[in-house]
Amino acid sequence: PDADQERVKRQLSEHNLLIEEWGGDVISVPVSALTGEGVTNLLENLIVVSEVAELRANPSSQAEGVVVEARIDKSRGTETTVLVQTGTLKIGDSIVIGTNRGRIRAMFNDRGESIVEAGPSEPAEILGLTGLPEAGELFVVTDNDKSARQLVNDRSRQEQIQRASAPTMEN
């Protein structure tokens, strides 16, 4: 109730983000998480901005996205929740996340229901990775297991080189 919208606008301008009413190109929509006021207006503005910017994800390309969380389940193995950003993720795809790889054995939606594919902007929980990835890591789908193995080997080598060349702290 005591939010100061003008102060927020000033703070945005200090970071070179000018809202439209101040002559900039950033849309500002006041919303309330408590009452839900302004949410409809926010959603309408998001649609307009995405249409003007022609934001489109290609569902036909190989999937890419980001890891939301990961954990190990004793009976199911590594469970990784991902958000597909572009392309379509399918059961059987070879996937690489950081230095972890695998073939997707099973996939579930946000309600825990089994699914066979997840398109752009869809979250999915996947099973089949060899290791435990970190939240925020990016994933890519490769053509086959051989490509996935090669990509993981290249990334592991890069990490080793970086660790070897990093300055060490001496006491």
Contacts in CASP RR format, 6 or more apart in sequence:
PFRMAT RR
TARGET T0000
AUTHOR 0000-0000-0000
METHOD contacts of the structure
MODEL  1
PDADQERVKRQLSEHNLLIEEWGGDVISVPVSALTGEGVTNLLENLIVVS
EVAELRANPSSQAEGVVVEARIDKSRGTETTVLVQTGTLKIGDSIVIGTN
RGRIRAMFNDRGESIVEAGPSEPAEILGLTGLPEAGELFVVTDNDKSARQ
LVNDRSRQEQIQRASAPTMEN
5 30 0 8 1.000
9 19 0 8 1.000
9 22 0 8 1.000
9 28 0 8 1.000
12 18 0 8 1.000
12 19 0 8 1.000
12 26 0 8 1.000
13 19 0 8 1.000
13 22 0 8 1.000
17 26 0 8 1.000
18 24 0 8 1.000
18 25 0 8 1.000
18 26 0 8 1.000
19 26 0 8 1.000
19 27 0 8 1.000
19 28 0 8 1.000
20 26 0 8 1.000
20 27 0 8 1.000
20 28 0 8 1.000
21 28 0 8 1.000
27 45 0 8 1.000
27 49 0 8 1.000
29 38 0 8 1.000
29 41 0 8 1.000
29 42 0 8 1.000
29 45 0 8 1.000
30 37 0 8 1.000
30 38 0 8 1.000
31 37 0 8 1.000
31 38 0 8 1.000
31 39 0 8 1.000
31 41 0 8 1.000
31 42 0 8 1.000
32 38 0 8 1.000
57 85 0 8 1.000
57 86 0 8 1.000
57 87 0 8 1.000
57 119 0 8 1.000
57 120 0 8 1.000
57 121 0 8 1.000
58 86 0 8 1.000
58 87 0 8 1.000
58 120 0 8 1.000
59 87 0 8 1.000
59 88 0 8 1.000
59 119 0 8 1.000
59 120 0 8 1.000
60 87 0 8 1.000
60 88 0 8 1.000
61 86 0 8 1.000
61 87 0 8 1.000
61 88 0 8 1.000
62 87 0 8 1.000
62 93 0 8 1.000
62 140 0 8 1.000
62 141 0 8 1.000
62 142 0 8 1.000
62 143 0 8 1.000
63 84 0 8 1.000
63 86 0 8 1.000
63 87 0 8 1.000
63 88 0 8 1.000
63 89 0 8 1.000
63 90 0 8 1.000
63 93 0 8 1.000
63 95 0 8 1.000
63 118 0 8 1.000
63 119 0 8 1.000
63 139 0 8 1.000
63 140 0 8 1.000
63 141 0 8 1.000
64 84 0 8 1.000
64 85 0 8 1.000
64 86 0 8 1.000
64 87 0 8 1.000
64 138 0 8 1.000
64 139 0 8 1.000
64 140 0 8 1.000
64 141 0 8 1.000
65 82 0 8 1.000
65 83 0 8 1.000
65 84 0 8 1.000
65 85 0 8 1.000
65 86 0 8 1.000
65 138 0 8 1.000
65 139 0 8 1.000
65 140 0 8 1.000
66 82 0 8 1.000
66 83 0 8 1.000
66 85 0 8 1.000
66 136 0 8 1.000
66 137 0 8 1.000
66 138 0 8 1.000
66 139 0 8 1.000
67 80 0 8 1.000
67 81 0 8 1.000
67 82 0 8 1.000
67 97 0 8 1.000
67 133 0 8 1.000
67 134 0 8 1.000
67 135 0 8 1.000
67 136 0 8 1.000
67 137 0 8 1.000
67 138 0 8 1.000
67 139 0 8 1.000
68 81 0 8 1.000
68 82 0 8 1.000
68 83 0 8 1.000
68 123 0 8 1.000
68 135 0 8 1.000
68 136 0 8 1.000
69 80 0 8 1.000
69 81 0 8 1.000
69 135 0 8 1.000
70 78 0 8 1.000
70 79 0 8 1.000
70 80 0 8 1.000
70 81 0 8 1.000
70 129 0 8 1.000
70 132 0 8 1.000
70 133 0 8 1.000
70 134 0 8 1.000
70 135 0 8 1.000
71 78 0 8 1.000
71 79 0 8 1.000
71 132 0 8 1.000
72 78 0 8 1.000
72 79 0 8 1.000
72 132 0 8 1.000
73 79 0 8 1.000
76 127 0 8 1.000
77 127 0 8 1.000
77 128 0 8 1.000
78 127 0 8 1.000
78 128 0 8 1.000
78 129 0 8 1.000
78 130 0 8 1.000
78 131 0 8 1.000
78 132 0 8 1.000
79 125 0 8 1.000
79 126 0 8 1.000
79 127 0 8 1.000
80 97 0 8 1.000
80 125 0 8 1.000
80 126 0 8 1.000
80 127 0 8 1.000
80 129 0 8 1.000
80 133 0 8 1.000
81 123 0 8 1.000
81 124 0 8 1.000
81 125 0 8 1.000
81 126 0 8 1.000
82 89 0 8 1.000
82 118 0 8 1.000
82 123 0 8 1.000
82 124 0 8 1.000
82 125 0 8 1.000
82 126 0 8 1.000
82 139 0 8 1.000
83 121 0 8 1.000
83 122 0 8 1.000
83 123 0 8 1.000
84 118 0 8 1.000
84 119 0 8 1.000
84 120 0 8 1.000
84 121 0 8 1.000
84 122 0 8 1.000
84 123 0 8 1.000
84 124 0 8 1.000
85 120 0 8 1.000
85 121 0 8 1.000
86 120 0 8 1.000
87 119 0 8 1.000
87 120 0 8 1.000
88 117 0 8 1.000
88 118 0 8 1.000
88 119 0 8 1.000
88 120 0 8 1.000
89 95 0 8 1.000
89 104 0 8 1.000
89 107 0 8 1.000
89 117 0 8 1.000
89 118 0 8 1.000
89 119 0 8 1.000
89 124 0 8 1.000
89 126 0 8 1.000
89 141 0 8 1.000
90 104 0 8 1.000
90 116 0 8 1.000
90 117 0 8 1.000
91 104 0 8 1.000
91 105 0 8 1.000
91 106 0 8 1.000
91 107 0 8 1.000
91 116 0 8 1.000
91 117 0 8 1.000
92 103 0 8 1.000
92 104 0 8 1.000
92 105 0 8 1.000
93 103 0 8 1.000
93 104 0 8 1.000
93 141 0 8 1.000
94 101 0 8 1.000
94 102 0 8 1.000
94 103 0 8 1.000
94 141 0 8 1.000
94 142 0 8 1.000
94 143 0 8 1.000
94 144 0 8 1.000
94 145 0 8 1.000
94 147 0 8 1.000
94 148 0 8 1.000
95 101 0 8 1.000
95 102 0 8 1.000
95 103 0 8 1.000
95 104 0 8 1.000
95 126 0 8 1.000
95 129 0 8 1.000
95 139 0 8 1.000
95 140 0 8 1.000
95 141 0 8 1.000
95 142 0 8 1.000
95 148 0 8 1.000
96 102 0 8 1.000
96 139 0 8 1.000
96 140 0 8 1.000
96 141 0 8 1.000
96 142 0 8 1.000
96 148 0 8 1.000
96 151 0 8 1.000
96 152 0 8 1.000
96 155 0 8 1.000
97 129 0 8 1.000
97 133 0 8 1.000
97 137 0 8 1.000
97 138 0 8 1.000
97 139 0 8 1.000
98 133 0 8 1.000
98 137 0 8 1.000
98 138 0 8 1.000
98 139 0 8 1.000
98 152 0 8 1.000
98 155 0 8 1.000
99 152 0 8 1.000
99 155 0 8 1.000
99 156 0 8 1.000
99 159 0 8 1.000
100 129 0 8 1.000
100 130 0 8 1.000
100 131 0 8 1.000
100 132 0 8 1.000
100 133 0 8 1.000
100 152 0 8 1.000
101 129 0 8 1.000
101 130 0 8 1.000
101 145 0 8 1.000
101 148 0 8 1.000
101 149 0 8 1.000
101 151 0 8 1.000
101 152 0 8 1.000
102 128 0 8 1.000
102 129 0 8 1.000
102 130 0 8 1.000
102 145 0 8 1.000
102 148 0 8 1.000
103 128 0 8 1.000
103 145 0 8 1.000
104 126 0 8 1.000
104 127 0 8 1.000
104 128 0 8 1.000
105 127 0 8 1.000
105 128 0 8 1.000
106 114 0 8 1.000
106 126 0 8 1.000
106 127 0 8 1.000
106 128 0 8 1.000
107 114 0 8 1.000
107 115 0 8 1.000
107 116 0 8 1.000
107 117 0 8 1.000
107 118 0 8 1.000
107 124 0 8 1.000
107 125 0 8 1.000
107 126 0 8 1.000
107 127 0 8 1.000
108 114 0 8 1.000
108 115 0 8 1.000
108 124 0 8 1.000
108 125 0 8 1.000
109 115 0 8 1.000
109 118 0 8 1.000
109 122 0 8 1.000
109 123 0 8 1.000
109 124 0 8 1.000
109 125 0 8 1.000
110 123 0 8 1.000
112 125 0 8 1.000
115 124 0 8 1.000
118 124 0 8 1.000
133 139 0 8 1.000
140 151 0 8 1.000
142 148 0 8 1.000
142 151 0 8 1.000
END
